[in-house]
Amino acid sequence: MGYKTNFLSQSETCAIYQCLDGHIHLKYRSLDITMDPDEFYQVAEVFSDALRTLRKAEEPANDTINLADFEVLPKV
């Protein structure tokens, strides 16, 4: 990544940037995946869906029961 680029996002281990040719690059450690913008939109959507799924799986379960939701019938 020593040439002129337009960084879209970056962190310590990965970066997303656009090169002068218009390609979007996803760089992770030594891996550099190049794609056109249309492909990037598809990849970004898959990453977003995966993140939502992970967050949903990590949400704590609510084990409380609301007794007002139950119908109580008298014993005959």
mmJSON file of the N, C-alpha and C atoms, coordinates in Angstrom:
{"data_MODEL":{"atom_site":{
"group_PDB":["ATOM","ATOM","ATOM","ATOM","ATOM","ATOM","ATOM","ATOM","ATOM","ATOM","ATOM","ATOM","ATOM","ATOM","ATOM","ATOM","ATOM","ATOM","ATOM","ATOM","ATOM","ATOM","ATOM","ATOM","ATOM","ATOM","ATOM","ATOM","ATOM","ATOM","ATOM","ATOM","ATOM","ATOM","ATOM","ATOM","ATOM","ATOM","ATOM","ATOM","ATOM","ATOM","ATOM","ATOM","ATOM","ATOM","ATOM","ATOM","ATOM","ATOM","ATOM","ATOM","ATOM","ATOM","ATOM","ATOM","ATOM","ATOM","ATOM","ATOM","ATOM","ATOM","ATOM","ATOM","ATOM","ATOM","ATOM","ATOM","ATOM","ATOM","ATOM","ATOM","ATOM","ATOM","ATOM","ATOM","ATOM","ATOM","ATOM","ATOM","ATOM","ATOM","ATOM","ATOM","ATOM","ATOM","ATOM","ATOM","ATOM","ATOM","ATOM","ATOM","ATOM","ATOM","ATOM","ATOM","ATOM","ATOM","ATOM","ATOM","ATOM","ATOM","ATOM","ATOM","ATOM","ATOM","ATOM","ATOM","ATOM","ATOM","ATOM","ATOM","ATOM","ATOM","ATOM","ATOM","ATOM","ATOM","ATOM","ATOM","ATOM","ATOM","ATOM","ATOM","ATOM","ATOM","ATOM","ATOM","ATOM","ATOM","ATOM","ATOM","ATOM","ATOM","ATOM","ATOM","ATOM","ATOM","ATOM","ATOM","ATOM","ATOM","ATOM","ATOM","ATOM","ATOM","ATOM","ATOM","ATOM","ATOM","ATOM","ATOM","ATOM","ATOM","ATOM","ATOM","ATOM","ATOM","ATOM","ATOM","ATOM","ATOM","ATOM","ATOM","ATOM","ATOM","ATOM","ATOM","ATOM","ATOM","ATOM","ATOM","ATOM","ATOM","ATOM","ATOM","ATOM","ATOM","ATOM","ATOM","ATOM","ATOM","ATOM","ATOM","ATOM","ATOM","ATOM","ATOM","ATOM","ATOM","ATOM","ATOM","ATOM","ATOM","ATOM","ATOM","ATOM","ATOM","ATOM","ATOM","ATOM","ATOM","ATOM","ATOM","ATOM","ATOM","ATOM","ATOM","ATOM","ATOM","ATOM","ATOM","ATOM","ATOM","ATOM","ATOM","ATOM","ATOM","ATOM","ATOM","ATOM","ATOM","ATOM","ATOM","ATOM","ATOM","ATOM","ATOM"],
"id":[1,2,3,4,5,6,7,8,9,10,11,12,13,14,15,16,17,18,19,20,21,22,23,24,25,26,27,28,29,30,31,32,33,34,35,36,37,38,39,40,41,42,43,44,45,46,47,48,49,50,51,52,53,54,55,56,57,58,59,60,61,62,63,64,65,66,67,68,69,70,71,72,73,74,75,76,77,78,79,80,81,82,83,84,85,86,87,88,89,90,91,92,93,94,95,96,97,98,99,100,101,102,103,104,105,106,107,108,109,110,111,112,113,114,115,116,117,118,119,120,121,122,123,124,125,126,127,128,129,130,131,132,133,134,135,136,137,138,139,140,141,142,143,144,145,146,147,148,149,150,151,152,153,154,155,156,157,158,159,160,161,162,163,164,165,166,167,168,169,170,171,172,173,174,175,176,177,178,179,180,181,182,183,184,185,186,187,188,189,190,191,192,193,194,195,196,197,198,199,200,201,202,203,204,205,206,207,208,209,210,211,212,213,214,215,216,217,218,219,220,221,222,223,224,225,226,227,228],
"type_symbol":["N","C","C","N","C","C","N","C","C","N","C","C","N","C","C","N","C","C","N","C","C","N","C","C","N","C","C","N","C","C","N","C","C","N","C","C","N","C","C","N","C","C","N","C","C","N","C","C","N","C","C","N","C","C","N","C","C","N","C","C","N","C","C","N","C","C","N","C","C","N","C","C","N","C","C","N","C","C","N","C","C","N","C","C","N","C","C","N","C","C","N","C","C","N","C","C","N","C","C","N","C","C","N","C","C","N","C","C","N","C","C","N","C","C","N","C","C","N","C","C","N","C","C","N","C","C","N","C","C","N","C","C","N","C","C","N","C","C","N","C","C","N","C","C","N","C","C","N","C","C","N","C","C","N","C","C","N","C","C","N","C","C","N","C","C","N","C","C","N","C","C","N","C","C","N","C","C","N","C","C","N","C","C","N","C","C","N","C","C","N","C","C","N","C","C","N","C","C","N","C","C","N","C","C","N","C","C","N","C","C","N","C","C","N","C","C","N","C","C","N","C","C","N","C","C","N","C","C"],
"label_atom_id":["N","CA","C","N","CA","C","N","CA","C","N","CA","C","N","CA","C","N","CA","C","N","CA","C","N","CA","C","N","CA","C","N","CA","C","N","CA","C","N","CA","C","N","CA","C","N","CA","C","N","CA","C","N","CA","C","N","CA","C","N","CA","C","N","CA","C","N","CA","C","N","CA","C","N","CA","C","N","CA","C","N","CA","C","N","CA","C","N","CA","C","N","CA","C","N","CA","C","N","CA","C","N","CA","C","N","CA","C","N","CA","C","N","CA","C","N","CA","C","N","CA","C","N","CA","C","N","CA","C","N","CA","C","N","CA","C","N","CA","C","N","CA","C","N","CA","C","N","CA","C","N","CA","C","N","CA","C","N","CA","C","N","CA","C","N","CA","C","N","CA","C","N","CA","C","N","CA","C","N","CA","C","N","CA","C","N","CA","C","N","CA","C","N","CA","C","N","CA","C","N","CA","C","N","CA","C","N","CA","C","N","CA","C","N","CA","C","N","CA","C","N","CA","C","N","CA","C","N","CA","C","N","CA","C","N","CA","C","N","CA","C","N","CA","C","N","CA","C","N","CA","C","N","CA","C","N","CA","C","N","CA","C","N","CA","C"],
"label_alt_id":[null,null,null,null,null,null,null,null,null,null,null,null,null,null,null,null,null,null,null,null,null,null,null,null,null,null,null,null,null,null,null,null,null,null,null,null,null,null,null,null,null,null,null,null,null,null,null,null,null,null,null,null,null,null,null,null,null,null,null,null,null,null,null,null,null,null,null,null,null,null,null,null,null,null,null,null,null,null,null,null,null,null,null,null,null,null,null,null,null,null,null,null,null,null,null,null,null,null,null,null,null,null,null,null,null,null,null,null,null,null,null,null,null,null,null,null,null,null,null,null,null,null,null,null,null,null,null,null,null,null,null,null,null,null,null,null,null,null,null,null,null,null,null,null,null,null,null,null,null,null,null,null,null,null,null,null,null,null,null,null,null,null,null,null,null,null,null,null,null,null,null,null,null,null,null,null,null,null,null,null,null,null,null,null,null,null,null,null,null,null,null,null,null,null,null,null,null,null,null,null,null,null,null,null,null,null,null,null,null,null,null,null,null,null,null,null,null,null,null,null,null,null,null,null,null,null,null,null],
"label_comp_id":["MET","MET","MET","GLY","GLY","GLY","TYR","TYR","TYR","LYS","LYS","LYS","THR","THR","THR","ASN","ASN","ASN","PHE","PHE","PHE","LEU","LEU","LEU","SER","SER","SER","GLN","GLN","GLN","SER","SER","SER","GLU","GLU","GLU","THR","THR","THR","CYS","CYS","CYS","ALA","ALA","ALA","ILE","ILE","ILE","TYR","TYR","TYR","GLN","GLN","GLN","CYS","CYS","CYS","LEU","LEU","LEU","ASP","ASP","ASP","GLY","GLY","GLY","HIS","HIS","HIS","ILE","ILE","ILE","HIS","HIS","HIS","LEU","LEU","LEU","LYS","LYS","LYS","TYR","TYR","TYR","ARG","ARG","ARG","SER","SER","SER","LEU","LEU","LEU","ASP","ASP","ASP","ILE","ILE","ILE","THR","THR","THR","MET","MET","MET","ASP","ASP","ASP","PRO","PRO","PRO","ASP","ASP","ASP","GLU","GLU","GLU","PHE","PHE","PHE","TYR","TYR","TYR","GLN","GLN","GLN","VAL","VAL","VAL","ALA","ALA","ALA","GLU","GLU","GLU","VAL","VAL","VAL","PHE","PHE","PHE","SER","SER","SER","ASP","ASP","ASP","ALA","ALA","ALA","LEU","LEU","LEU","ARG","ARG","ARG","THR","THR","THR","LEU","LEU","LEU","ARG","ARG","ARG","LYS","LYS","LYS","ALA","ALA","ALA","GLU","GLU","GLU","GLU","GLU","GLU","PRO","PRO","PRO","ALA","ALA","ALA","ASN","ASN","ASN","ASP","ASP","ASP","THR","THR","THR","ILE","ILE","ILE","ASN","ASN","ASN","LEU","LEU","LEU","ALA","ALA","ALA","ASP","ASP","ASP","PHE","PHE","PHE","GLU","GLU","GLU","VAL","VAL","VAL","LEU","LEU","LEU","PRO","PRO","PRO","LYS","LYS","LYS","VAL","VAL","VAL"],
"label_asym_id":["A","A","A","A","A","A","A","A","A","A","A","A","A","A","A","A","A","A","A","A","A","A","A","A","A","A","A","A","A","A","A","A","A","A","A","A","A","A","A","A","A","A","A","A","A","A","A","A","A","A","A","A","A","A","A","A","A","A","A","A","A","A","A","A","A","A","A","A","A","A","A","A","A","A","A","A","A","A","A","A","A","A","A","A","A","A","A","A","A","A","A","A","A","A","A","A","A","A","A","A","A","A","A","A","A","A","A","A","A","A","A","A","A","A","A","A","A","A","A","A","A","A","A","A","A","A","A","A","A","A","A","A","A","A","A","A","A","A","A","A","A","A","A","A","A","A","A","A","A","A","A","A","A","A","A","A","A","A","A","A","A","A","A","A","A","A","A","A","A","A","A","A","A","A","A","A","A","A","A","A","A","A","A","A","A","A","A","A","A","A","A","A","A","A","A","A","A","A","A","A","A","A","A","A","A","A","A","A","A","A","A","A","A","A","A","A","A","A","A","A","A","A","A","A","A","A","A","A"],
"label_entity_id":["1","1","1","1","1","1","1","1","1","1","1","1","1","1","1","1","1","1","1","1","1","1","1","1","1","1","1","1","1","1","1","1","1","1","1","1","1","1","1","1","1","1","1","1","1","1","1","1","1","1","1","1","1","1","1","1","1","1","1","1","1","1","1","1","1","1","1","1","1","1","1","1","1","1","1","1","1","1","1","1","1","1","1","1","1","1","1","1","1","1","1","1","1","1","1","1","1","1","1","1","1","1","1","1","1","1","1","1","1","1","1","1","1","1","1","1","1","1","1","1","1","1","1","1","1","1","1","1","1","1","1","1","1","1","1","1","1","1","1","1","1","1","1","1","1","1","1","1","1","1","1","1","1","1","1","1","1","1","1","1","1","1","1","1","1","1","1","1","1","1","1","1","1","1","1","1","1","1","1","1","1","1","1","1","1","1","1","1","1","1","1","1","1","1","1","1","1","1","1","1","1","1","1","1","1","1","1","1","1","1","1","1","1","1","1","1","1","1","1","1","1","1","1","1","1","1","1","1"],
"label_seq_id":[1,1,1,2,2,2,3,3,3,4,4,4,5,5,5,6,6,6,7,7,7,8,8,8,9,9,9,10,10,10,11,11,11,12,12,12,13,13,13,14,14,14,15,15,15,16,16,16,17,17,17,18,18,18,19,19,19,20,20,20,21,21,21,22,22,22,23,23,23,24,24,24,25,25,25,26,26,26,27,27,27,28,28,28,29,29,29,30,30,30,31,31,31,32,32,32,33,33,33,34,34,34,35,35,35,36,36,36,37,37,37,38,38,38,39,39,39,40,40,40,41,41,41,42,42,42,43,43,43,44,44,44,45,45,45,46,46,46,47,47,47,48,48,48,49,49,49,50,50,50,51,51,51,52,52,52,53,53,53,54,54,54,55,55,55,56,56,56,57,57,57,58,58,58,59,59,59,60,60,60,61,61,61,62,62,62,63,63,63,64,64,64,65,65,65,66,66,66,67,67,67,68,68,68,69,69,69,70,70,70,71,71,71,72,72,72,73,73,73,74,74,74,75,75,75,76,76,76],
"pdbx_PDB_ins_code":[null,null,null,null,null,null,null,null,null,null,null,null,null,null,null,null,null,null,null,null,null,null,null,null,null,null,null,null,null,null,null,null,null,null,null,null,null,null,null,null,null,null,null,null,null,null,null,null,null,null,null,null,null,null,null,null,null,null,null,null,null,null,null,null,null,null,null,null,null,null,null,null,null,null,null,null,null,null,null,null,null,null,null,null,null,null,null,null,null,null,null,null,null,null,null,null,null,null,null,null,null,null,null,null,null,null,null,null,null,null,null,null,null,null,null,null,null,null,null,null,null,null,null,null,null,null,null,null,null,null,null,null,null,null,null,null,null,null,null,null,null,null,null,null,null,null,null,null,null,null,null,null,null,null,null,null,null,null,null,null,null,null,null,null,null,null,null,null,null,null,null,null,null,null,null,null,null,null,null,null,null,null,null,null,null,null,null,null,null,null,null,null,null,null,null,null,null,null,null,null,null,null,null,null,null,null,null,null,null,null,null,null,null,null,null,null,null,null,null,null,null,null,null,null,null,null,null,null],
"Cartn_x":[0.823,0.0,0.872,2.011,2.91,2.621,1.623,1.289,0.046,-0.29,-1.411,-2.727,-3.434,-4.708,-5.678,-6.938,-7.986,-8.497,-8.051,-8.469,-9.927,-10.73,-12.135,-12.318,-11.491,-11.517,-10.257,-9.765,-8.592,-8.515,-7.845,-7.576,-6.163,-5.816,-4.462,-4.2,-5.214,-4.993,-5.588,-6.444,-7.046,-7.326,-7.529,-7.835,-8.663,-9.493,-10.238,-9.899,-9.407,-9.003,-9.318,-9.342,-9.585,-8.316,-7.822,-6.607,-6.948,-5.932,-6.131,-6.856,-6.84,-7.565,-9.049,-9.479,-10.879,-11.26,-10.311,-10.603,-10.663,-11.488,-11.555,-10.67,-9.819,-8.928,-9.316,-9.427,-9.611,-8.3,-7.562,-6.256,-6.372,-6.027,-6.01,-4.688,-3.854,-2.501,-1.775,-1.405,-0.679,-1.612,-2.891,-3.876,-4.409,-4.422,-4.954,-5.921,-7.208,-8.241,-8.694,-8.651,-9.035,-10.374,-11.26,-12.571,-13.054,-14.022,-14.608,-15.665,-16.11,-17.06,-18.349,-18.883,-20.102,-19.879,-18.729,-18.406,-18.236,-17.639,-17.435,-18.772,-19.77,-21.088,-21.651,-21.483,-21.963,-21.195,-19.875,-19.043,-19.39,-19.571,-19.912,-21.256,-22.207,-23.513,-23.391,-22.564,-22.355,-21.7,-20.692,-20.045,-21.05,-21.891,-22.891,-23.891,-24.346,-25.278,-24.63,-23.375,-22.665,-22.511,-22.21,-22.066,-23.386,-24.49,-25.805,-26.125,-25.806,-26.052,-25.228,-23.96,-23.111,-23.624,-24.014,-24.529,-25.805,-26.665,-27.911,-27.61,-26.642,-26.285,-25.65,-24.999,-24.322,-25.23,-26.444,-27.359,-27.75,-27.753,-28.136,-29.622,-29.917,-31.307,-32.049,-33.289,-34.12,-34.94,-34.541,-35.195,-36.285,-36.651,-37.696,-39.067,-39.994,-41.359,-42.28,-43.1,-44.068,-45.375,-45.729,-46.932,-48.207,-48.164,-49.348,-49.712,-48.773,-49.031,-49.796,-49.928,-50.583,-52.034,-52.865,-54.273,-54.424,-54.988,-55.157,-56.607,-56.794,-58.132,-58.334,-59.511,-59.766,-59.872,-59.388,-59.461,-60.881,-61.428,-62.812,-62.834],
"Cartn_y":[-1.181,0.0,1.251,1.19,2.313,3.323,3.095,4.036,4.811,5.821,6.702,5.926,6.051,5.368,6.263,5.917,6.593,5.593,5.736,4.808,5.065,4.016,4.106,3.774,2.842,2.456,1.653,1.758,0.97,0.786,-0.299,-0.583,-1.144,-1.74,-2.275,-3.472,-4.299,-5.528,-5.525,-4.572,-4.59,-3.174,-3.088,-1.797,-2.035,-1.066,-1.062,0.249,0.146,1.353,1.23,2.362,2.407,2.893,2.112,2.494,3.484,3.994,4.979,4.404,3.062,2.419,2.255,2.614,2.517,1.219,0.277,-0.981,-0.775,-1.582,-1.589,-2.733,-2.453,-3.46,-3.715,-5.004,-5.422,-6.067,-5.395,-5.89,-6.386,-7.657,-8.261,-8.99,-8.506,-9.033,-9.064,-10.231,-10.274,-10.521,-10.655,-10.905,-9.583,-9.425,-8.216,-8.65,-8.505,-8.914,-7.68,-7.764,-6.656,-6.97,-5.976,-6.171,-4.853,-4.948,-3.71,-3.236,-1.992,-1.463,-2.277,-2.816,-3.625,-4.885,-5.527,-6.704,-6.319,-5.164,-4.717,-4.546,-3.99,-3.828,-5.181,-6.207,-7.543,-8.103,-7.949,-8.438,-7.7,-6.394,-5.601,-6.034,-6.357,-6.814,-8.145,-9.051,-10.344,-10.147,-9.269,-8.976,-8.38,-7.474,-6.845,-7.867,-8.759,-9.806,-10.72,-11.075,-11.936,-11.248,-9.964,-9.215,-9.169,-8.925,-8.922,-10.295,-11.354,-12.706,-12.99,-12.596,-12.796,-12.015,-10.793,-9.977,-10.577,-11.081,-11.686,-12.939,-13.739,-14.963,-14.655,-13.501,-13.142,-12.441,-12.083,-11.415,-12.383,-11.917,-12.81,-13.171,-14.399,-14.851,-14.226,-13.868,-13.29,-14.425,-14.873,-16.005,-15.586,-14.326,-13.889,-14.182,-14.48,-14.786,-13.726,-13.157,-12.167,-12.896,-12.974,-13.706,-13.065,-11.801,-11.128,-11.666,-12.333,-12.891,-14.214,-14.798,-16.094,-15.926,-16.809,-16.817,-17.803,-17.344,-18.191,-18.657,-19.974,-20.564,-21.18,-21.011,-21.619,-23.135,-23.833,-25.29,-25.701,-26.629,-27.06,-28.298],
"Cartn_z":[0.0,0.0,0.0,-0.641,-0.645,-1.743,-2.565,-3.623,-3.239,-4.028,-3.676,-3.678,-2.572,-2.423,-1.684,-1.768,-1.024,0.01,1.272,2.315,2.673,2.614,2.977,4.45,4.954,6.361,6.65,7.883,8.241,9.747,10.146,11.549,11.63,12.765,12.922,12.014,11.762,10.998,9.6,9.284,7.953,7.461,6.153,5.537,4.284,3.975,2.721,2.037,0.811,0.1,-1.379,-2.053,-3.487,-4.162,-5.127,-5.842,-6.958,-7.596,-8.659,-9.876,-10.026,-11.12,-10.811,-9.597,-9.214,-8.538,-8.421,-7.746,-6.236,-5.584,-4.131,-3.652,-2.685,-2.117,-0.67,-0.332,1.048,1.465,2.325,2.755,4.18,4.386,5.712,5.859,6.769,6.974,5.634,5.122,3.85,2.661,2.911,1.862,1.32,0.012,-0.621,-1.72,-1.457,-2.412,-3.184,-4.505,-5.372,-6.029,-6.052,-6.671,-7.252,-8.152,-8.658,-7.657,-7.755,-6.771,-6.635,-7.74,-7.652,-6.817,-7.016,-6.213,-4.747,-4.505,-3.127,-2.412,-3.082,-2.457,-2.018,-2.864,-2.514,-1.318,-1.331,-0.227,1.062,0.977,2.164,2.733,1.869,2.344,3.078,2.556,3.212,4.579,4.653,5.933,6.921,6.458,7.329,7.852,6.981,7.407,8.442,8.214,9.164,10.515,10.51,11.757,12.517,11.815,12.469,13.061,12.339,12.831,14.077,14.068,15.245,16.443,16.228,17.336,17.911,17.033,17.499,18.326,17.9,18.618,19.964,20.089,21.329,22.329,21.938,22.858,23.965,25.211,26.307,26.219,26.588,26.572,27.744,27.514,28.561,29.175,30.372,31.017,31.998,32.03,32.951,32.349,33.212,32.786,33.372,32.539,32.984,33.282,34.568,34.966,34.441,34.116,33.573,32.196,31.543,30.216,30.272,31.473,31.605,32.034,31.523,31.919,33.077,34.174,35.354,35.405,35.472,35.537,36.919,37.487,38.799,38.681,39.721,39.743,40.11,39.366,39.591,40.442],
"occupancy":[1.0,1.0,1.0,1.0,1.0,1.0,1.0,1.0,1.0,1.0,1.0,1.0,1.0,1.0,1.0,1.0,1.0,1.0,1.0,1.0,1.0,1.0,1.0,1.0,1.0,1.0,1.0,1.0,1.0,1.0,1.0,1.0,1.0,1.0,1.0,1.0,1.0,1.0,1.0,1.0,1.0,1.0,1.0,1.0,1.0,1.0,1.0,1.0,1.0,1.0,1.0,1.0,1.0,1.0,1.0,1.0,1.0,1.0,1.0,1.0,1.0,1.0,1.0,1.0,1.0,1.0,1.0,1.0,1.0,1.0,1.0,1.0,1.0,1.0,1.0,1.0,1.0,1.0,1.0,1.0,1.0,1.0,1.0,1.0,1.0,1.0,1.0,1.0,1.0,1.0,1.0,1.0,1.0,1.0,1.0,1.0,1.0,1.0,1.0,1.0,1.0,1.0,1.0,1.0,1.0,1.0,1.0,1.0,1.0,1.0,1.0,1.0,1.0,1.0,1.0,1.0,1.0,1.0,1.0,1.0,1.0,1.0,1.0,1.0,1.0,1.0,1.0,1.0,1.0,1.0,1.0,1.0,1.0,1.0,1.0,1.0,1.0,1.0,1.0,1.0,1.0,1.0,1.0,1.0,1.0,1.0,1.0,1.0,1.0,1.0,1.0,1.0,1.0,1.0,1.0,1.0,1.0,1.0,1.0,1.0,1.0,1.0,1.0,1.0,1.0,1.0,1.0,1.0,1.0,1.0,1.0,1.0,1.0,1.0,1.0,1.0,1.0,1.0,1.0,1.0,1.0,1.0,1.0,1.0,1.0,1.0,1.0,1.0,1.0,1.0,1.0,1.0,1.0,1.0,1.0,1.0,1.0,1.0,1.0,1.0,1.0,1.0,1.0,1.0,1.0,1.0,1.0,1.0,1.0,1.0,1.0,1.0,1.0,1.0,1.0,1.0,1.0,1.0,1.0,1.0,1.0,1.0,1.0,1.0,1.0,1.0,1.0,1.0],
"B_iso_or_equiv":[0.0,0.0,0.0,0.0,0.0,0.0,0.0,0.0,0.0,0.0,0.0,0.0,0.0,0.0,0.0,0.0,0.0,0.0,0.0,0.0,0.0,0.0,0.0,0.0,0.0,0.0,0.0,0.0,0.0,0.0,0.0,0.0,0.0,0.0,0.0,0.0,0.0,0.0,0.0,0.0,0.0,0.0,0.0,0.0,0.0,0.0,0.0,0.0,0.0,0.0,0.0,0.0,0.0,0.0,0.0,0.0,0.0,0.0,0.0,0.0,0.0,0.0,0.0,0.0,0.0,0.0,0.0,0.0,0.0,0.0,0.0,0.0,0.0,0.0,0.0,0.0,0.0,0.0,0.0,0.0,0.0,0.0,0.0,0.0,0.0,0.0,0.0,0.0,0.0,0.0,0.0,0.0,0.0,0.0,0.0,0.0,0.0,0.0,0.0,0.0,0.0,0.0,0.0,0.0,0.0,0.0,0.0,0.0,0.0,0.0,0.0,0.0,0.0,0.0,0.0,0.0,0.0,0.0,0.0,0.0,0.0,0.0,0.0,0.0,0.0,0.0,0.0,0.0,0.0,0.0,0.0,0.0,0.0,0.0,0.0,0.0,0.0,0.0,0.0,0.0,0.0,0.0,0.0,0.0,0.0,0.0,0.0,0.0,0.0,0.0,0.0,0.0,0.0,0.0,0.0,0.0,0.0,0.0,0.0,0.0,0.0,0.0,0.0,0.0,0.0,0.0,0.0,0.0,0.0,0.0,0.0,0.0,0.0,0.0,0.0,0.0,0.0,0.0,0.0,0.0,0.0,0.0,0.0,0.0,0.0,0.0,0.0,0.0,0.0,0.0,0.0,0.0,0.0,0.0,0.0,0.0,0.0,0.0,0.0,0.0,0.0,0.0,0.0,0.0,0.0,0.0,0.0,0.0,0.0,0.0,0.0,0.0,0.0,0.0,0.0,0.0,0.0,0.0,0.0,0.0,0.0,0.0,0.0,0.0,0.0,0.0,0.0,0.0],
"pdbx_formal_charge":[null,null,null,null,null,null,null,null,null,null,null,null,null,null,null,null,null,null,null,null,null,null,null,null,null,null,null,null,null,null,null,null,null,null,null,null,null,null,null,null,null,null,null,null,null,null,null,null,null,null,null,null,null,null,null,null,null,null,null,null,null,null,null,null,null,null,null,null,null,null,null,null,null,null,null,null,null,null,null,null,null,null,null,null,null,null,null,null,null,null,null,null,null,null,null,null,null,null,null,null,null,null,null,null,null,null,null,null,null,null,null,null,null,null,null,null,null,null,null,null,null,null,null,null,null,null,null,null,null,null,null,null,null,null,null,null,null,null,null,null,null,null,null,null,null,null,null,null,null,null,null,null,null,null,null,null,null,null,null,null,null,null,null,null,null,null,null,null,null,null,null,null,null,null,null,null,null,null,null,null,null,null,null,null,null,null,null,null,null,null,null,null,null,null,null,null,null,null,null,null,null,null,null,null,null,null,null,null,null,null,null,null,null,null,null,null,null,null,null,null,null,null,null,null,null,null,null,null],
"auth_seq_id":[1,1,1,2,2,2,3,3,3,4,4,4,5,5,5,6,6,6,7,7,7,8,8,8,9,9,9,10,10,10,11,11,11,12,12,12,13,13,13,14,14,14,15,15,15,16,16,16,17,17,17,18,18,18,19,19,19,20,20,20,21,21,21,22,22,22,23,23,23,24,24,24,25,25,25,26,26,26,27,27,27,28,28,28,29,29,29,30,30,30,31,31,31,32,32,32,33,33,33,34,34,34,35,35,35,36,36,36,37,37,37,38,38,38,39,39,39,40,40,40,41,41,41,42,42,42,43,43,43,44,44,44,45,45,45,46,46,46,47,47,47,48,48,48,49,49,49,50,50,50,51,51,51,52,52,52,53,53,53,54,54,54,55,55,55,56,56,56,57,57,57,58,58,58,59,59,59,60,60,60,61,61,61,62,62,62,63,63,63,64,64,64,65,65,65,66,66,66,67,67,67,68,68,68,69,69,69,70,70,70,71,71,71,72,72,72,73,73,73,74,74,74,75,75,75,76,76,76],
"auth_comp_id":["MET","MET","MET","GLY","GLY","GLY","TYR","TYR","TYR","LYS","LYS","LYS","THR","THR","THR","ASN","ASN","ASN","PHE","PHE","PHE","LEU","LEU","LEU","SER","SER","SER","GLN","GLN","GLN","SER","SER","SER","GLU","GLU","GLU","THR","THR","THR","CYS","CYS","CYS","ALA","ALA","ALA","ILE","ILE","ILE","TYR","TYR","TYR","GLN","GLN","GLN","CYS","CYS","CYS","LEU","LEU","LEU","ASP","ASP","ASP","GLY","GLY","GLY","HIS","HIS","HIS","ILE","ILE","ILE","HIS","HIS","HIS","LEU","LEU","LEU","LYS","LYS","LYS","TYR","TYR","TYR","ARG","ARG","ARG","SER","SER","SER","LEU","LEU","LEU","ASP","ASP","ASP","ILE","ILE","ILE","THR","THR","THR","MET","MET","MET","ASP","ASP","ASP","PRO","PRO","PRO","ASP","ASP","ASP","GLU","GLU","GLU","PHE","PHE","PHE","TYR","TYR","TYR","GLN","GLN","GLN","VAL","VAL","VAL","ALA","ALA","ALA","GLU","GLU","GLU","VAL","VAL","VAL","PHE","PHE","PHE","SER","SER","SER","ASP","ASP","ASP","ALA","ALA","ALA","LEU","LEU","LEU","ARG","ARG","ARG","THR","THR","THR","LEU","LEU","LEU","ARG","ARG","ARG","LYS","LYS","LYS","ALA","ALA","ALA","GLU","GLU","GLU","GLU","GLU","GLU","PRO","PRO","PRO","ALA","ALA","ALA","ASN","ASN","ASN","ASP","ASP","ASP","THR","THR","THR","ILE","ILE","ILE","ASN","ASN","ASN","LEU","LEU","LEU","ALA","ALA","ALA","ASP","ASP","ASP","PHE","PHE","PHE","GLU","GLU","GLU","VAL","VAL","VAL","LEU","LEU","LEU","PRO","PRO","PRO","LYS","LYS","LYS","VAL","VAL","VAL"],
"auth_asym_id":["A","A","A","A","A","A","A","A","A","A","A","A","A","A","A","A","A","A","A","A","A","A","A","A","A","A","A","A","A","A","A","A","A","A","A","A","A","A","A","A","A","A","A","A","A","A","A","A","A","A","A","A","A","A","A","A","A","A","A","A","A","A","A","A","A","A","A","A","A","A","A","A","A","A","A","A","A","A","A","A","A","A","A","A","A","A","A","A","A","A","A","A","A","A","A","A","A","A","A","A","A","A","A","A","A","A","A","A","A","A","A","A","A","A","A","A","A","A","A","A","A","A","A","A","A","A","A","A","A","A","A","A","A","A","A","A","A","A","A","A","A","A","A","A","A","A","A","A","A","A","A","A","A","A","A","A","A","A","A","A","A","A","A","A","A","A","A","A","A","A","A","A","A","A","A","A","A","A","A","A","A","A","A","A","A","A","A","A","A","A","A","A","A","A","A","A","A","A","A","A","A","A","A","A","A","A","A","A","A","A","A","A","A","A","A","A","A","A","A","A","A","A","A","A","A","A","A","A"],
"auth_atom_id":["N","CA","C","N","CA","C","N","CA","C","N","CA","C","N","CA","C","N","CA","C","N","CA","C","N","CA","C","N","CA","C","N","CA","C","N","CA","C","N","CA","C","N","CA","C","N","CA","C","N","CA","C","N","CA","C","N","CA","C","N","CA","C","N","CA","C","N","CA","C","N","CA","C","N","CA","C","N","CA","C","N","CA","C","N","CA","C","N","CA","C","N","CA","C","N","CA","C","N","CA","C","N","CA","C","N","CA","C","N","CA","C","N","CA","C","N","CA","C","N","CA","C","N","CA","C","N","CA","C","N","CA","C","N","CA","C","N","CA","C","N","CA","C","N","CA","C","N","CA","C","N","CA","C","N","CA","C","N","CA","C","N","CA","C","N","CA","C","N","CA","C","N","CA","C","N","CA","C","N","CA","C","N","CA","C","N","CA","C","N","CA","C","N","CA","C","N","CA","C","N","CA","C","N","CA","C","N","CA","C","N","CA","C","N","CA","C","N","CA","C","N","CA","C","N","CA","C","N","CA","C","N","CA","C","N","CA","C","N","CA","C","N","CA","C","N","CA","C","N","CA","C","N","CA","C","N","CA","C","N","CA","C","N","CA","C"],
"pdbx_PDB_model_num":[1,1,1,1,1,1,1,1,1,1,1,1,1,1,1,1,1,1,1,1,1,1,1,1,1,1,1,1,1,1,1,1,1,1,1,1,1,1,1,1,1,1,1,1,1,1,1,1,1,1,1,1,1,1,1,1,1,1,1,1,1,1,1,1,1,1,1,1,1,1,1,1,1,1,1,1,1,1,1,1,1,1,1,1,1,1,1,1,1,1,1,1,1,1,1,1,1,1,1,1,1,1,1,1,1,1,1,1,1,1,1,1,1,1,1,1,1,1,1,1,1,1,1,1,1,1,1,1,1,1,1,1,1,1,1,1,1,1,1,1,1,1,1,1,1,1,1,1,1,1,1,1,1,1,1,1,1,1,1,1,1,1,1,1,1,1,1,1,1,1,1,1,1,1,1,1,1,1,1,1,1,1,1,1,1,1,1,1,1,1,1,1,1,1,1,1,1,1,1,1,1,1,1,1,1,1,1,1,1,1,1,1,1,1,1,1,1,1,1,1,1,1,1,1,1,1,1,1]
}}}
